[in-house]
Amino acid sequence: MWRVLCVEDHADSSEMLKLWLERANPSLDVESTGNAASAMSMIYEWPFDLYLLDLWLPGISGDELCRWIRETGSQAPVIFFSGVVSNRSRRIALNAGADEFLVKPNDLERLPDVVDRYLSRAAMAACGGRGIS
């Protein structure tokens, strides 16, 4: 089971993402929260295998949360899924340590495949690149 944390301040969007990802890949356990402060508490208690972040969050922004995740030493993939569409926003997210920046709702269809790809890479890295035996 892969643990995924979705940090999205719109409850309906958060629930839709959870259902979408878990239906696409039953080995995902997607938890969600609406703000970065709550996410930090959840991560501190038990880190996740992948983070799905919105760029604009109340209080602490998504890019600040991403920087904090990286400062904890986490190498877990961070994917931004945000309605903020600009090259500047993409640069901010990637400079904060994100692995990928997807645009909502345009990239919704791609999201499960992107999540699977990054989790597969993480599994390979954990096995020293030898594959899973």
N, C-alpha and C positions, 0 to 999 in steps of 0.2 A: 504494500500500500504506500503510495506517495502522498505526502502531506503538502498541500498547496494553501497559501494564504492569499486571499483576495482582499485588497484594501480599496474600497470603493464607497464613496459617501452617499450614493443614491441606492437606497435599500432595494428597490425593484431591479435595478441593474445588477446589483450584487447577487440577488437570488437567481436571476436569469443566468448569470455567468456560472454560478455554482451548478445549476441543473444542466446547463449546456456542456460543461467540461466533464462532469461525472457521467453523463449519458454517453459522451463520446469515448470516455475511457473509465470503465468501472473500477480500475485500480487507483483512481484518484479519490482522496478525501479532501474536499475543499472546505476550508473554514473562511469566514469573512468577518470583517469589521469595517466600520465607517470612518475611522480616523487613525492617524499615525500613532498617537499616544497609546491607544488601545493595542495597536499592532505591536508596538515596542514591548508592551507587557507580555503579550502572547508569545513573541519571539524569545524574550528573555526566559520565559518558563520552559519552552520547548521549541527549538528552531524548526523551520520548515524546509522542505526539499526544493520548493520553488515559490517565488513571490510574484504576484500579479498586482501591479500598482496603477492607480490613477495619478496623474500629475498634479491636479488641483484637488487638494484635500483641506478640510477645515483645520486651522491651527498650523501644524507642521506639514509642509508640502511633501508631495511624493518624492521629489528629488532629494530633499533633506532626509527622508526616511531611507531612501536607497543608499545615501552616503553612510548613514548610521549602520545599516545592515552590513555594508562593506567594512566599516570600522570594527565591527564585532569579529571580523576575520572570516565571515561566511563567504563561501564560493558558490553558494546556491544561485541558480539562475534567477535573474530579475527581469521581468517583462513588463513594460509599461503598456497599458491598454487605455488610451486616453482620447477624448474628443478634441483636445487641443492640437490643432493641425498647423504646424509651422516648422520650418527647418530649425529655428531657434529653440523651440520646445524639444525637438528631437535631440539636438546637441546638448541641451541642459540635462536631459535624462541619461544620455550615453556618457557624458562627462561625469555624472554622479556615480557611474558604475553599472548602469543597466546593460543587459545583453541584447535587448531587442526593444523596439518601439513600434507598436501597432496602433492603428487609428480606429476608433469606434465611430460608427458601427461598421465601417467599410471592411475591416479585417476580421470580423466576427467568424466568418466561415473558415479562415486560416488559423484561428486561435488554437483549436485543439491539436492540430498538427504541429504548430510551433511549440506548444507546451510539451508534447510527446518528444519532439526532437531534442529539446534542451534537457529533459529528464533522462533520455537515452545517453546523451553526452555525459551527464553527471554520473550515471551508472558506470559508463566506460572509464571515466576518470577515477572513480572509486576502486575499480578493479585494476588500476594501473595500465589501462588501455588494452588489456588482454581480452576483453569480452567477459561476459558472464558465463560461469561454468556451473 
